[in-house]
Amino acid sequence: MRFGVSSIVFLEHLHVLEKLLRTTSLLDHVEMYFSERFSFFHEKLNEFRHLHYEHGLTYSLHLPSHGRSNQICLEWKQQKQRKIWSLELGRKLDIKHAVVHVPCQHFPPQTQCSTYHSLLMRLAENINLLADECASRGMILYIENTIPNLFFHDYHHFLNLFKEVDQQVMFCNDIGHAYLSFGSDNEQLLEFSEKLAKKTGMLHVYQTTDYFNYKRNYKQILDVKKTPKDGYIDYERLKRVWKTQKSPIRFIIQELGKEMIGNEDLIKEGLQNLRIFFSDFKNAFI
């Protein structure tokens, strides 16, 4: 099992990543995001390759979007160029795991995906094509749930999608996204996580209380002192679910807030909390 952070926290601060690797054992994985907005990461590709060989740092790939309103719902020909470009960069980092948001369709629904069935069929078509592109490069595709969506948010939506996908794909549980999708209801979050536990190979971890808190503060460090009675996510019960179900979790990724960009102390605090909280996961999974 590997513990990581989102690449965004090292935006133009590669020295912070290098220092963490030299002086601590907190970090062994980074989820990379290649896009025109964040050109730093592909411009510094050789430096990231060096960290892979020098320190054993591994990477996963968060595939780029066209914006929250229409990412994976677009026809494949409309998104293929950006996805392939990102996959090719990922191959240069020896990346074996890629994640994509599903469905990233917000209100109002697009005309071409204006019902649950039409959305499901579009997603299945695109995920099959994307998973095939990943497989041809030796990568496994993870489907990540996103924030509240009219037609696609509950566990059976994802199980139906998995049935329609021919390629072998896994699930990335973005716990904050799921919590928001269920109106900050821990009971629904637990059911969602349990039903998808057998497919869950990756976790995106952070704290939030409600949608407006998320929009205002973006993402907060996991902190066990922030309890469910105060409106926070019940991570203790979630952890029991994943252990009981023997989820095949390989990556636990702290998605840090924008205030952490280049902030070594906050990045370390997030990783320390993550490792302490999930320390009993060491031998829990396949």
C-alpha positions, -999 to +999 in steps of 0.1 A: +000+000+000+013+034-009+005+069+006+005+099-017-008+134-024-021+153-054+006+168-076-011+202-073+006+207-039+040+208-056+030+234-082+063+252-091+077+239-058+094+207-068+121+213-042+095+206-015+088+172-029+126+165-032+131+176+005+102+154+017+117+124-001+152+131+013+143+138+049+111+118+056+095+084+049+060+100+047+055+100+010+060+074-016+033+082-042+021+113-062-011+115-083+000+135-114-023+158-133-011+169-167-030+198-183-024+231-201-033+249-169-005+232-150+023+230-175+049+228-147+044+190-144+050+180-180+078+206-184+095+190-154+089+154-165+126+145-164+129+157-128+099+136-119+114+106-137+146+111-116+126+110-084+111+077-095+145+061-100+163+078-072+137+074-044+113+048-056+085+073-059+056+060-079+029+079-098-007+075-108-024+096-134-055+118-130-068+122-165-076+158-176-111+171-180-128+197-202-144+212-172-169+198-146-199+202-169-190+179-197-159+158-191-166+121-197-200+127-212-186+141-244-183+119-274-150+101-274-137+120-304-141+153-285-120+141-256-097+116-271-068+140-279-064+153-244-068+119-228-042+102-251-018+131-246-020+126-209-017+088-211+015+092-232+030+115-207+021+090-180+038+062-198+071+082-196+067+081-158+061+043-159+026+049-146+004+018-142-027+033-127-050+061-141-082+076-127-110+095-143-140+113-129-175+098-136-197+114-147-188+151-141-222+162-155-238+189-135-270+209-138-287+213-162-282+180-179-268+180-214-293+172-241-273+142-253-273+127-218-306+140-204-318+107-189-302+082-167-301+055-194-287+078-221-260+090-196-252+054-186-248+043-223-225+073-231-204+066-200-201+029-208-190+036-244-164+061-233-151+041-204-147+010-226-127+030-251-106+048-224-100+015-205-088+000-238-063+028-243-051+024-207-047-014-211-027-010-243-002+011-222-001-013-193-024+008-171-054+000-150-083+025-151-100+036-119-134+052-121-138+080-095-171+093-082-176+130-084-197+156-065-235+157-066-251+147-099-287+144-109-286+110-124-254+093-113-244+092-076-256+061-058-237+027-056-261+009-080-253+035-107-217+025-105-224-012-103-246-009-135-217+009-152-192-018-142-216-044-158-216-024-191-178-021-192-159-049-210-124-040-198-112-047-162-116-014-143-114-005-106-131+020-084-115+051-067-137+062-038-134+099-034-149+100+001-155+137+003-173+136-031-195+107-019-203+124+014-214+155-004-235+135-029-255+121+001-261+155+017-235+148+044-252+116+055-227+091+070-252+062+069-256+066+031-219+071+027-212+038+046-237+019+024-222+034-008-186+025+003-196-010+014-214-019-018-184-008-039-157-021-015-148-052-036-139-029-065-122-002-044-085+000-051-078+036-044-090+062-018-091+100-021-091+113+014-099+147+030-124+162+053-155+183+046-189+189+063-212+201+035-212+214+000-208+250+010-180+242+033-163+224+004-167+254-019-155+278+007-125+258+021-119+234-008-104+204+009-093+199+045-067+176+060-080+144+075-081+151+112-095+125+136-105+153+160-132+164+135-159+140+146-192+129+129-212+146+157-197+179+144-208+171+109-177+154+096-171+121+078-171+090+099-137+076+088-135+051+117-166+032+105-155+035+069-122+019+078-140-010+094-160-015+062-129-017+040-112-041+063-142-063+067-148-064+030-110-069+023-110-041-002-081-044-027-068-009-018-034-001-031-033+037-029-044+062-002-041+097-015-045+128+006-061+154-016-049+186-001-064+220-003-051+249-024-037+266+007-011+237+009+006+245-024+043+246-016+036+246+021+060+219+034+046+219+070+010+215+059+019+187+034+038+169+062+009+173+086-015+158+061+007+128+054+014+122+091-023+122+099-030+099+070-003+073+080-013+074+117-049+069+109-044+041+084-015+024+102-036-007+109-042-011+072-008-025+067-018-062+064-055-058+061-058-061+023-051-085-005 
